């Protein structure tokens, strides 16, 4: 299944606790869309959130965010894992 990295930008910064709550909502919603949110990273001061997700499409990944908490990513990239 394809892997995507999505990027959110929150003006004014973002608290990691708020992102953790949104991620939990994603985990509770993802099964309905055949999606698996794997990890996330946060730059609190710059308001950047990066989510790694396994999904059949970028649209399916976005549907989880939309349904879970409404915070749809600003950018989505299909990526391949390297080492």
Phi, psi and omega in degrees: 000143180298154176243138181233148169246121176251154185232127176248144173236123180247112179301134178089001179094173183212145178268135181299329178296322178293322179293321178299320178295318178296321179296319177299320177296322176300315182298325179286339185257334193301327183299328180291347183240010182057042184240150176226106175283121190264310184207166173212157178228149184226135167248095187301313185295322181270356179068033181254134176232132180239125181242132175259126188218138173262123186205154177293337179199163175297327180294321178294318178298316180296324180298324178296309179303314183300314182287321186287319186206355176084359182266085182280143183295151175280330181219148177221131180234133171281130186232163174237138181285138175233180178230000000 
